[in-house]
Amino acid sequence: MNTSLNRRNLVSLAAATAVVTPVRAATPERIAVMGTGNVGSALGRRWAAMGHTIVYGSRAPDADKVKALVAETGHGATAATQIEAAAKCDMILIAVTTKAAVEMVKSLGNVDGKVLIDATNLLMLRDGKFDEPLDGTCIALQIQEAAPKAHVVKAFNTTNAGVMFDTKKIGGPISLPIAGGNADAKARVAALATPLGFEVADLGGADWLRMVEHLGRLYVGYSIMHRPRRIEIHFTTWG
Ligand SMILES: NC(=O)c1ccc[n+]([C@@H]2O[C@H](COP(=O)([O-])OP(=O)(O)OC[C@H]3O[C@@H](n4cnc5c(N)ncnc54)[C@H](OP(=O)(O)O)[C@@H]3O)[C@@H](O)[C@H]2O)c1
């Protein structure tokens, strides 16, 4: 297992932007993976193989599809209700449907001090047009408001579940922009993302949650509008 964080893989977009420090890079995490769909199953399987303890948080932990995912994940992974999974872990991946995300967080009870990794994206297509307003709505900020003492980190919303599972298939470098108000929480998220093959770019604090979320809109929007052509995001720093 190699969860050590390579500083060269951390890209800072501006001199004023702090580069994430790998404070607890080598520490195995207990991660509640909320949602057993595309994103939850991709990251849950990869993180379990990296030595982290995965508890899938599902509305139906005894369902056959969840049992099959737990078996496929291996490495001691389990499934529980979302409330039970959150109670057992101090990192929580939010990979439920976007519309359910904020209410799901509210339903978890006390998540003070926990790291909430928000992978959600707010963009859908209806009749060839985006059906969500391209306004300032930000799910990550709503989650932070719902859980003010948790550490929200926006991450994994600017790429695809298949890429999360296998970054090598793109054949080039991929940036993973992240943002959040707590530096230690971001370092722990970076330590989960870097071994997957992402170049983690810490764009900034809580005021950058919205920016990273909107990058996800660009990513999804392109994929929807230019199908089957797709993009991955890669930052080059200069100056
Ligand atoms: N697909 C991608 O490539 C991708 C990439 C980046 C970000 N995202 C974002 O990540 C999130 C998950 O995407 P996905 O593609 O993994 O979705 P998905 O395949 O539909 O899976 C979502 C999971 O959420 C759970 N769920 C569904 N309705 C729920 C509800 N009302 N309350 C609580 N949990 C519910 C379900 O798990 P259980 O049945 O086990 O409860 C379901 O498997 C979305 O916000 C999406 O925008 C997706």
The ligand as an ORCA input file, in Angstrom:
! r2SCAN-3c Opt
* xyz 0 1
  N     -21.506      9.413    -12.533
  C     -20.420     10.159    -12.591
  O     -19.514      9.896    -13.401
  C     -20.268     11.335    -11.660
  C     -19.050     12.034    -11.674
  C     -18.870     13.105    -10.778
  C     -19.883     13.421     -9.898
  N     -21.057     12.755     -9.923
  C     -22.078     13.114     -8.939
  O     -22.032     12.141     -7.895
  C     -23.347     11.892     -7.383
  C     -23.660     10.410     -7.570
  O     -23.623     10.097     -8.951
  P     -23.763      8.588     -9.445
  O     -23.583      8.622    -10.909
  O     -22.930      7.698     -8.596
  O     -25.299      8.343     -9.104
  P     -26.072      6.955     -9.086
  O     -25.335      5.926     -9.854
  O     -27.476      7.256     -9.418
  O     -25.972      6.512     -7.537
  C     -26.494      7.322     -6.533
  C     -26.742      6.467     -5.301
  O     -27.358      7.301     -4.317
  C     -28.245      6.540     -3.517
  N     -29.519      7.248     -3.532
  C     -30.387      7.384     -4.556
  N     -31.465      8.134     -4.193
  C     -31.241      8.479     -2.898
  C     -31.998      9.206     -1.962
  N     -33.188      9.761     -2.282
  N     -31.482      9.384     -0.728
  C     -30.291      8.863     -0.396
  N     -29.541      8.109     -1.241
  C     -30.015      7.934     -2.487
  C     -28.373      5.153     -4.174
  O     -27.655      4.220     -3.366
  P     -28.489      3.212     -2.426
  O     -29.573      2.633     -3.288
  O     -27.494      2.195     -1.994
  O     -29.031      4.036     -1.301
  C     -27.710      5.332     -5.538
  O     -27.026      4.160     -5.934
  C     -24.281     12.807     -8.174
  O     -24.451     13.991     -7.454
  C     -23.511     13.106     -9.458
  O     -23.847     14.392     -9.989
  C     -21.274     11.707    -10.774
*
